[in-house]
Amino acid sequence: MNRPGLHVVLWLCILVLSACGATSAGEKGRTVRVRLDSAQLASAHEGERHALLIGISQYDDESWNDLRFPGKDAEDLGRALADPRRGGFRSVTVLSRPEQTTRAAVLEALRALAAKPWRPKDVVVIYVSGHGTLARDTRGDLQRYLVMRDTRFRDVQGTGLEMAALERELENLGSRRRVLVLATCHSGTGKSLLPPSVLDELERTKGAFPPRPLEEESRASLVLSASDWGEAAREDDALGNDIYTHFFVEALDGRGDRNGDGAVSATEAHDWARRHTWTYTQGRQRPSVRMTEVGADPVLLSGALTQPGQPEVFSYSPRLEGFTLKVDGVDAGELPGGVALPEGKRKLGLHKGGETLWEDTVALRSGERRALDALLREFVEGHKRTVSLEAGMLGFLDARSRREVLPSTVLVGAGLRLDGLLLEQRLDVGVDVSVGQGHQSLRLDVGGNVPVRHRAVMVGVTVGPSWEWGRLSVSTGPRVAALWLQRSFQLDLLNRDESYLTVWPGWMAGVSWQLSARWVLEAKGQLLWAYVPMDGRTRAVGFGGLMLGGGYRF
């Protein structure tokens, strides 16, 4: 991209495979943050829009049952895209007659599309409604195929249209806004039928769902799906369409304009269709989307930008699926998807099952689109320091040293931990300072029990890795501590001060619990080994301590 917001490479493949049968109900992205005024927004969307819509209802091989609405799906979407008040597309080509839906005819239409004098700012939309299936390609890899009118059930690899081949045709286009929305059955139900060999293989596969074909990780920037993996895409008599397609077309009349900028983008249309499809099917069909790259300039399918829209935050990442987005403490919706928010500082949070994954205050400006994945990454990478206040006990491990040298001492102190500071962010570094004093009795060789005042200052450095499991974090590693100790004996016959400085090697282990996005509770234990000079003798002793405290991440 030479200029942010002016060149976007989005692939969108709208493959809506309508429900089969004769019954009535049959993802790593990178964001570009920009702020554009109205003139820049209008300039960014200059260019023509073209669509190729394919609806395959009839099949030569009786193994593929005929479908009811694919042709109507393509025609209904075509009317919406061609309508000057809605899509305003320069050209809309609908292939729905039997002679137009053979493999050769579809490939010829794709090549004719590639022969157009495309400009980088032009938009192309491909839509296919029909059967889908899985088969092994010539390399033995599992691939998704579109079933053409003349595709043979026993020779899918030789007569079907491989998704990879469709992608190659799209790559030949001169447009840099190639739109690919993939909505297809994945499990061999609904519109998707599988050859016996593939079906047997998938039935032998362990796990809840069969393995995803290679095409599932498409190179397209945006892949919209009418159903999730393992689900069927459905037709509905009451709607007279494929369910997802019905609501997708509905979004293009302006109802899908989430951020109020005057236009409906591909993701806005998908989110509208996703929510309504989920509700209409009572959760049996979950449209999904996978992204590999999202630009600041979304592909527009309907309307025209008249003003910068409200700020948007979104996520289509599988790892955040099922999380609830909260805005200023109020539920804004479940992911995947996006929401439009008022401009200004907003407290955003991700929650699931009563647990908080992330919370932070984010400044949002008009016209921005912010990926939650990027915000989460910025938060994690930007919060690598923790300052803590600590209190605990420190003392010798053996009873003799506690009686004769120094009793267990209460310490208070402060610590600083720098996460991922060393070895390519693999090791954390912690520095702490603690002080303590006391007034107790020691058993000395002279005088029996002697009252002693003592003061201690300890400075320690710890280096080691850490591991996280949800809110729980565990760290450990070698430690070096310097101890300065002063003792004051106060007797009639003995009144003197005694002090020394020593450096001890040892080991530290700690555990922390994340209370919120910034506050943590911590517990640290340490073991040290030292040669302590006392009373004219040097003793090899063990030293241990336990510190409890609270920390603030920033």
Secondary structure, DSSP 4 states (H G I P E B T S, - for coil): --STTT-----BEEEE-PPPSSSSB------------HHHHHHHT-S-EEEEEEE----SSTTS---SSHHHHHHHHHHHHH-TTTT--SEEEEE-SGGGSSHHHHHHHHHHHHTS---TT-EEEEEEES-EEEEE-TTS-EEEEE--TT--TT-HHHHSEEHHHHHHHHHT-S-SEEEE-EE---SSSTTB---HHHHHHHHHS-SSSPPPPGGGS-SSSEEEESS-TT----EETTTTEEHHHHHHHHIIIIIT-SS-SSEEEHHHHHHHHHHHHHHHTTTS---EEEES---SSPPEEEE---S----EEEE--GGGTTPEEEETTEEEEESSEEEE--SEEEEEEEEETTEEEEEEEEEE-TT-EEEHHHHHHHHHHH--EEEEEEEEEEEESSHHHHHHT---EEEEEEEEEEEEEETTTTEEEEEEEEEEEEEEEEEETTTEEEEEEEEEEEEEEEEE-EEEETTEEEEEEEEEEEEEEEEEEE-SS-EEEEEEEEEEEEEEEEEEEESSSSEEEEEEEEEEEEEEEETTEEEEEEEEEEEEEEEEE-
